């Protein structure tokens, strides 16, 4: 049977087809983005029972008033339960996500950040894949199902599709971040599977997704992707306002936390990780007009991994030559 061939009634007999799902959404100062996210939830083709939990992270009163109206409209027009809670002050995303974990009671859990959207078949495709895995005898309580997604960078005319590849060493893939990326809003899993990863590190104002994914895989969890070749959600990304020093400090903390497993990799891999930290920090500094800081991070990247820097430069030059030839 092909991976994308629907399961027959006989094959699915005895397997629960209707499940309950909690969708967890942190929100801060983006009512319009939250409205778009909730609309994408309402348009899902999946027919199971869902409940939405939104925690506002201490937004100003004006924004919160809009959030209350948006959530009330969602309950009224889509006849779906929605719980709205509010932090008394801005606590940051990791603390808000930990509070969301405390609100999750359903058998299944999915995440969605306010401002990002799911495409209509996202949940249906992921639940179908979980059903397949269960039918094949897999323990779905140690599996997260991710998906391909569209990346819409601020200022770009159209999004770019990012494919998630789960084959091979998933810890290394997550750390390098070119084939497998750590984004919560791509995931669907059982509540038990999410408990494997524990809680979000509240010392990480940024990049807590990456740390959370690494905790999951290091504890024996496995990330899967359905056979569908299409994107199932869209990430709206902007580097503006992102603190480069904060990004650098968070990445450095993650590498120190996971040092025991990182030390198992060859020196070339470890130097590539150091290079990535510097280049990511350089990108955020440059996007926010901190050109001297960006130049400093770039220089540190070259020193950290000259070999990787040369390879990246060659790839850039090769791309420019191809572009000039058309």
HUGI-V892852 format. One record per residue. N is the residue number from 1. RES is the residue in one letter. PSI is psi in degrees with one decimal (NA if undefined). BURIAL is b if it has 16 or more other C-alpha atoms within 10 Angstrom, else e. D_FIRST is the distance of its C-alpha to the first C-alpha in whole Angstrom. Layout:
BEGIN
n: <N | N>
res: <RES | RES>
psi: <PSI | PSI>
burial: <BURIAL | BURIAL>
d_first: <D_FIRST | D_FIRST>
END
This chain:
BEGIN
n: <1 | 2 | 3 | 4 | 5 | 6 | 7 | 8 | 9 | 10 | 11 | 12 | 13 | 14 | 15 | 16 | 17 | 18 | 19 | 20 | 21 | 22 | 23 | 24 | 25 | 26 | 27 | 28 | 29 | 30 | 31 | 32 | 33 | 34 | 35 | 36 | 37 | 38 | 39 | 40 | 41 | 42 | 43 | 44 | 45 | 46 | 47 | 48 | 49 | 50 | 51 | 52 | 53 | 54 | 55 | 56 | 57 | 58 | 59 | 60 | 61 | 62 | 63 | 64 | 65 | 66 | 67 | 68 | 69 | 70 | 71 | 72 | 73 | 74 | 75 | 76 | 77 | 78 | 79 | 80 | 81 | 82 | 83 | 84 | 85 | 86 | 87 | 88 | 89 | 90 | 91 | 92 | 93 | 94 | 95 | 96 | 97 | 98 | 99 | 100 | 101 | 102 | 103 | 104 | 105 | 106 | 107 | 108 | 109 | 110 | 111 | 112 | 113 | 114 | 115 | 116 | 117 | 118 | 119 | 120 | 121 | 122 | 123 | 124 | 125 | 126 | 127 | 128 | 129 | 130 | 131 | 132 | 133 | 134 | 135 | 136 | 137 | 138 | 139 | 140 | 141 | 142 | 143 | 144 | 145 | 146 | 147 | 148 | 149 | 150 | 151 | 152 | 153 | 154 | 155 | 156 | 157 | 158 | 159 | 160 | 161 | 162 | 163 | 164 | 165 | 166 | 167 | 168 | 169 | 170 | 171 | 172 | 173 | 174 | 175 | 176 | 177 | 178 | 179 | 180 | 181 | 182 | 183 | 184 | 185 | 186 | 187 | 188 | 189 | 190 | 191 | 192 | 193 | 194 | 195 | 196 | 197 | 198 | 199 | 200 | 201 | 202 | 203 | 204 | 205 | 206 | 207 | 208 | 209 | 210 | 211 | 212 | 213 | 214 | 215 | 216 | 217 | 218 | 219 | 220 | 221 | 222 | 223 | 224 | 225 | 226 | 227 | 228 | 229 | 230 | 231 | 232 | 233 | 234 | 235 | 236 | 237 | 238 | 239 | 240 | 241 | 242 | 243 | 244 | 245 | 246 | 247 | 248 | 249 | 250 | 251 | 252 | 253 | 254 | 255 | 256 | 257 | 258 | 259 | 260 | 261 | 262 | 263 | 264 | 265 | 266 | 267 | 268 | 269 | 270 | 271 | 272 | 273 | 274 | 275 | 276 | 277 | 278 | 279 | 280 | 281 | 282 | 283 | 284 | 285 | 286 | 287 | 288 | 289 | 290 | 291 | 292 | 293 | 294 | 295 | 296 | 297 | 298 | 299 | 300 | 301 | 302 | 303 | 304 | 305 | 306 | 307 | 308 | 309 | 310 | 311 | 312 | 313 | 314 | 315 | 316 | 317 | 318 | 319 | 320 | 321 | 322 | 323 | 324 | 325 | 326>
res: <X | X | X | X | X | X | X | X | X | X | X | X | X | X | X | X | X | X | X | X | X | X | X | X | X | X | X | X | X | X | X | X | X | X | X | X | X | X | X | X | X | X | X | X | X | X | X | X | X | X | X | X | X | X | X | X | X | X | X | X | X | X | X | X | X | X | X | X | X | X | X | X | X | X | X | X | X | X | X | X | X | X | X | X | X | X | X | X | X | X | X | X | X | X | X | X | X | X | X | X | X | X | X | X | X | X | X | X | X | X | X | X | X | X | X | X | X | X | X | X | X | X | X | X | X | X | X | X | X | X | X | X | X | X | X | X | X | X | X | X | X | X | X | X | X | X | X | X | X | X | X | X | X | X | X | X | X | X | X | X | X | X | X | X | X | X | X | X | X | X | X | X | X | X | X | X | X | X | X | X | X | X | X | X | X | X | X | X | X | X | X | X | X | X | X | X | X | X | X | X | X | X | X | X | X | X | X | X | X | X | X | X | X | X | X | X | X | X | X | X | X | X | X | X | X | X | X | X | X | X | X | X | X | X | X | X | X | X | X | X | X | X | X | X | X | X | X | X | X | X | X | X | X | X | X | X | X | X | X | X | X | X | X | X | X | X | X | X | X | X | X | X | X | X | X | X | X | X | X | X | X | X | X | X | X | X | X | X | X | X | X | X | X | X | X | X | X | X | X | X | X | X | X | X | X | X | X | X | X | X | X | X | X | X | X | X | X | X | X | X | X | X | X | X | X | X>
psi: <130.8 | 152.3 | -32.5 | 9.4 | 129.8 | 144.6 | 145.5 | 165.8 | -39.3 | -38.8 | -32.3 | -0.2 | 130.7 | -8.7 | 132.8 | 122.5 | -21.7 | 121.7 | 162.9 | 143.2 | 132.7 | 129.1 | 118.2 | 125.4 | 115.3 | 143.2 | 141.1 | 112.3 | 40.6 | 63.4 | -40.5 | -40.5 | -41.4 | -41.6 | -42.4 | -40.6 | -45.8 | -36.9 | -39.7 | -29.4 | -43.9 | -25.4 | 6.0 | 139.6 | -15.3 | 138.5 | 9.0 | 177.6 | 128.2 | 149.9 | 135.7 | 134.4 | 120.0 | 128.8 | 119.4 | 129.4 | 59.0 | 37.3 | 155.2 | 156.5 | -38.0 | -44.3 | -40.9 | -34.3 | -39.9 | -39.9 | -43.9 | -42.0 | -44.0 | -43.4 | -38.6 | -43.4 | -39.7 | -46.7 | -39.6 | -49.1 | -29.5 | -1.4 | 40.5 | 141.2 | 137.9 | 126.7 | 127.7 | 125.3 | 164.2 | 130.5 | 139.0 | -21.2 | 168.4 | 115.1 | -13.1 | 158.0 | -43.7 | -40.5 | -38.3 | -40.5 | -36.1 | -36.5 | -38.1 | -39.9 | -36.4 | -17.0 | -6.0 | 117.3 | -14.0 | 167.3 | -33.9 | 153.6 | 140.1 | 155.6 | 150.0 | 123.5 | 137.6 | 127.1 | -20.1 | 162.3 | 151.7 | 146.3 | 156.7 | -34.4 | 7.4 | -56.8 | -39.9 | -43.3 | -40.8 | -40.6 | -38.3 | -40.5 | -41.1 | -39.3 | -41.2 | -45.9 | -41.5 | -41.6 | -33.2 | 0.9 | 8.5 | 150.3 | 101.9 | -9.2 | 3.5 | 20.3 | 134.5 | 135.0 | 116.3 | -164.6 | 162.5 | 155.6 | 160.0 | 136.5 | 111.6 | 94.7 | 136.4 | 131.0 | -14.6 | 149.0 | -35.6 | 158.2 | 162.1 | 130.1 | 132.7 | 123.0 | 134.8 | 127.2 | 122.4 | -3.0 | 150.3 | -160.6 | 105.8 | -28.4 | -48.0 | -41.7 | -41.0 | -41.3 | -43.1 | -40.9 | 24.2 | -31.0 | -30.6 | 121.1 | 147.6 | 92.6 | 121.2 | -38.7 | -3.6 | -9.4 | 151.1 | 137.2 | 171.7 | 156.6 | -34.8 | -38.2 | -37.4 | -27.1 | -23.6 | -37.0 | -11.1 | -140.4 | 162.2 | 140.8 | 113.3 | -1.7 | 3.1 | 88.4 | -22.8 | 158.4 | 20.0 | -22.6 | -47.0 | -46.4 | -41.0 | -42.9 | -44.9 | -40.7 | -42.4 | -50.7 | -40.1 | -27.4 | 5.7 | 2.7 | 159.8 | 136.5 | 132.8 | 158.5 | 132.0 | 158.8 | -11.0 | 135.8 | -1.6 | 158.2 | 146.4 | 0.2 | 171.9 | 130.7 | 120.7 | 112.7 | 136.4 | 135.5 | -11.4 | 131.3 | -1.9 | 125.7 | 114.7 | -39.7 | -37.3 | -43.4 | -45.8 | -44.3 | -39.8 | -42.3 | -40.7 | -40.4 | -41.8 | -43.7 | -35.5 | -38.9 | -38.4 | 21.2 | -40.7 | -40.1 | -32.5 | -35.1 | -15.6 | -16.9 | 156.3 | 159.9 | -35.1 | -38.6 | -43.4 | -38.7 | -32.1 | -38.3 | -42.7 | -39.4 | -43.7 | -41.1 | -47.1 | -41.9 | -37.0 | -43.3 | -39.6 | -40.2 | -45.2 | -38.6 | -44.7 | -40.9 | -24.8 | 18.3 | 11.5 | 73.9 | -35.2 | -41.7 | -39.3 | -43.1 | -37.0 | -44.9 | -39.0 | -44.3 | -40.0 | -35.5 | -43.9 | -42.0 | -38.5 | -41.4 | 82.0 | -39.1 | -44.5 | -36.2 | -42.1 | -40.6 | -43.1 | -43.2 | -42.5 | -40.3 | -40.2 | -46.6 | -38.7 | -40.8 | -38.7 | -38.3 | -38.3 | -41.5 | -36.5 | -23.6 | -12.6 | NA>
burial: <e | e | e | e | e | e | e | e | e | e | e | e | e | e | e | e | e | e | e | e | b | b | b | b | b | b | b | b | b | b | b | e | b | b | b | b | b | b | e | b | b | b | e | e | e | b | e | e | e | b | b | b | b | b | b | b | b | b | b | e | e | e | b | b | e | b | b | e | e | b | b | b | e | b | e | e | e | e | e | e | b | b | e | e | b | b | e | e | e | e | e | b | b | b | b | b | b | e | b | b | b | e | b | b | e | b | e | b | b | b | b | b | b | b | b | b | b | b | b | b | e | b | b | e | b | b | b | b | b | b | b | b | e | e | b | e | e | e | e | b | b | b | b | b | b | b | b | b | b | b | b | b | e | e | e | e | e | e | b | e | b | b | b | b | b | b | e | e | e | b | b | b | b | b | b | b | b | e | b | b | b | b | b | b | b | b | b | b | b | b | b | e | b | b | e | b | b | e | b | b | b | b | e | b | b | b | b | b | b | b | b | b | b | b | b | b | b | b | e | e | b | b | b | b | b | b | e | e | e | e | b | b | b | b | b | e | e | e | e | e | e | e | e | b | e | e | b | b | e | b | b | e | e | b | b | e | e | b | e | e | e | b | e | e | e | e | e | e | b | b | b | b | b | b | b | b | b | b | b | b | b | b | b | b | b | b | b | e | e | e | e | e | b | b | b | e | b | b | e | b | b | b | e | b | b | e | e | b | b | e | e | e | e | e | e | e | e | e | e | e | e | e | e | e | e | e>
d_first: <0 | 4 | 7 | 8 | 7 | 9 | 9 | 11 | 14 | 14 | 11 | 14 | 17 | 20 | 18 | 21 | 20 | 23 | 25 | 28 | 28 | 31 | 32 | 34 | 37 | 40 | 42 | 45 | 47 | 45 | 45 | 43 | 41 | 40 | 40 | 37 | 35 | 36 | 35 | 32 | 31 | 32 | 30 | 27 | 24 | 23 | 25 | 25 | 29 | 30 | 34 | 35 | 38 | 40 | 43 | 45 | 47 | 50 | 50 | 54 | 55 | 54 | 51 | 50 | 52 | 49 | 46 | 48 | 48 | 44 | 43 | 45 | 44 | 40 | 41 | 43 | 40 | 37 | 38 | 36 | 38 | 39 | 41 | 43 | 45 | 48 | 49 | 53 | 53 | 51 | 49 | 46 | 43 | 42 | 44 | 43 | 39 | 40 | 42 | 39 | 37 | 40 | 39 | 35 | 35 | 31 | 28 | 27 | 29 | 28 | 31 | 32 | 36 | 38 | 38 | 34 | 32 | 28 | 26 | 25 | 22 | 22 | 22 | 19 | 17 | 18 | 18 | 14 | 14 | 16 | 14 | 11 | 13 | 15 | 13 | 12 | 16 | 17 | 20 | 20 | 24 | 24 | 22 | 23 | 20 | 22 | 21 | 23 | 26 | 29 | 32 | 35 | 38 | 42 | 43 | 40 | 40 | 36 | 33 | 31 | 28 | 27 | 24 | 23 | 22 | 21 | 21 | 24 | 27 | 27 | 30 | 31 | 29 | 31 | 34 | 34 | 32 | 31 | 27 | 27 | 29 | 30 | 31 | 30 | 30 | 26 | 25 | 24 | 24 | 26 | 29 | 29 | 27 | 30 | 33 | 32 | 33 | 36 | 38 | 39 | 42 | 45 | 47 | 44 | 45 | 42 | 39 | 38 | 35 | 35 | 36 | 34 | 31 | 33 | 34 | 30 | 29 | 32 | 32 | 28 | 26 | 23 | 22 | 19 | 18 | 15 | 13 | 15 | 18 | 20 | 23 | 23 | 27 | 30 | 33 | 36 | 38 | 42 | 44 | 47 | 49 | 47 | 49 | 49 | 51 | 49 | 45 | 47 | 48 | 45 | 43 | 45 | 45 | 41 | 42 | 45 | 43 | 40 | 42 | 41 | 38 | 39 | 41 | 38 | 37 | 39 | 42 | 41 | 38 | 41 | 43 | 40 | 40 | 44 | 43 | 41 | 43 | 46 | 44 | 43 | 46 | 48 | 45 | 46 | 50 | 50 | 48 | 51 | 54 | 55 | 55 | 57 | 55 | 52 | 54 | 54 | 51 | 50 | 52 | 51 | 48 | 49 | 51 | 48 | 46 | 48 | 45 | 42 | 45 | 45 | 42 | 41 | 44 | 43 | 40 | 42 | 44 | 42 | 40 | 44 | 44 | 41 | 42 | 46 | 44 | 43>
END
